[in-house]
Amino acid sequence: MPPQDLRSTRSRTPGPALPEPSPARPIDFSISPFALIEAVLSPSGDPVLGLHLHVAHMALLSSFEKHLGLHEVSPNWVGILAVVEVHPGISQIALAKLIRLERASVGERVARCIAKGFIRRVDAPDDRRKYELYLTPRGRRILQRLREDIPAHERQFTAALTDEERLTLKRLLDKLVPDWAGP
């Protein structure tokens, strides 16, 4: 039984009906990738918001790399550098708790920041099982460059949105990740 074209039941312009799967059929590039994937993954016709968020995130990362030219720093490290600047001497455990990531993930990111020379790790004086994290001069320079370049990049990346839409998007994203949004 061929998949139903569920897009026509949504409140947007209906697209072409999805064809039956066939390895010999030529690919129809006129179908929106979002519509195609949503029709397959969401038989109810509900949008697959994770797909939209993922594609937007990938586009942001690509734009970050292209426009900021920061081949030496990963977007995954930006938050770590910012937190270490605000909390010099923070432990990896406290850093992981603060940014709500698993300790192993933070440990890997911190190790990469150390390898790049952005952060230095020293033994905690009161507990040799813990480390304290500090920005290096190189880490401070890269963070300063990010502080100067990111606002313009954000405006460029979200140029299709009005100021009100940008704020609405932020409020909606805050609702999805309330632990990050704060009180």
N, C-alpha and C positions, 0 to 999 in steps of 0.2 A: 504494500500500500504506500503510495507516495506521500511525503510529508506535506501537511497542510501549509498553505501560505498564511501564517498567523499574523503577519504584519497588517493585513487589511482590517483586523479587529481592533487595532490600536488607534490612538487618536492622532496618528500622523499619516502622511501620504503613503498609501499602500505601494509596495514595490512589486516586482515580477514574482510569479509563483516559483517556488523552488522546484527544480527538476528532480527526477528520481536519480539516486546514485548510479553512476556508470563510469567505469574507468576509461571508456572509449570516447566519452562526450567531451567536446572542447569546453574550456573554462569560460564562463560568462563573467567578464570583468566589469560589467555594468551594474551588477548587484553589489550593494553596499556590504563590505565585510561585516559590519555590525549586524545588519539585518540577517545576513546568511547565518552567522554564528548564533545569534539569538534565536532564530527559528529552529535551529538544531538543538540548542541547549535548553530552551525554555518553551516547551510545548504549550504552556498556559498563555504565552504571549507577553509575559512580564519582561521588562528590560533586564538584561544581565549587567547590573551596574558594576560588578567587579571587572568585567571585560572593559567597560568604558574607563574605569579608573586605571586599570593596567595599561591600556593604550595611551592614556593621557600621561601617565607616569613615564612610560618609555619615551614618548615624544619630549617630555620635559628633560629627561636625562640626555637624550640626543642633542637637544638644543643647548643644554648646559655645557656639554663638551664642545660643541661647535662654536658657540658665542663667547664662552669664557676661556676656552683654550687651556683649561687646567688639566692637562694630561697627567699631571703629577698628583692630583687629589681626586678622590672619589666622592661623589655626593653623599655616600654612606658615612664618610668621615666628618663631614661638615658639623653635624650636631655634636659629635664627640669633641672636636676642637673648641666649639663654642662653650660647651659645659666645662671643659677643663680650664678655659680662660676665666670663667666666672667662679669656679671652685678649684683653685690651684691646690694640689695635694689630695684631691679626691681619690678614693680607692676605686678599683675596678668594680668591686661589688656594689658600692654606692652609685657609681656611674650607671651600671646596668639597671639598678633599681630606679634611678631617676629618669632614665630615658625609656624604661619599660621594655627592655630587650633581655633575652636570656644571657646569662653570664658568659656562656661559651661564644655567642655571637659577638658580644662586646670585647671579649678577650682576643678574638681573631682580628677585629677592627683596630683595637689598640695596638696589637702586634704589628699590623701594617703601618699604622701611624708612626710607631717607633722606628720601623725599618726605613721609612721615608725621612726620618729626622724631624718630625713635627712634634713629637711628644717624647719626654724622657720619663722613665719609670725608676723610682728609687725605693729601697726598702723603707717601710714605715718604722720610725724609731721606737714606737711602743709595741709593735707586733711584727716580727720578722717574717711572718707568713703572709702579710699584706704588703701591697705596694701603694705608693703615692704617685699620682700622675701630674706632670707639669708640662706646659707648652715650652718648646725650645724657641730660640730666636727665629728660626726658620718657620716654626708653627705659627708664631705671632705674625710674621710677614704674610704668610699665605692666608691667614684669617683676616688680616687687614685688607688684603686684595679682594677676598670674598665679600667683605662688608661693603667695599666700594662698588663692586661689579654686580652683585646679585640683585639689588633693587632695580637697576636698569634692565637686567635680563628678565626679571619677573614682569615688568611693565611690557616688554616686547613680547614675551611668551603669551601673556593674557590680553594682548591688544584687541582681540575680538570681543572682549567683555567690557561693559561699562564699569565705572567705579562701584556702582550699586551691585552689579552682578558679581563682581570680585568679592565684595563683602558677604553677599548671600552665599556664594560658593564656600567661602571660609566658614561661615556659620554652619552650613550643612555638613561640611567635612568634620567640623568640631563635634557635631552630634554623632557622627559615625565612630569617632575615637575620643570619647569624653575623658578618658584618663589622661590624654595629652592636652586637652583644651583647658584644663584647670577649672577653678571655681567660677 
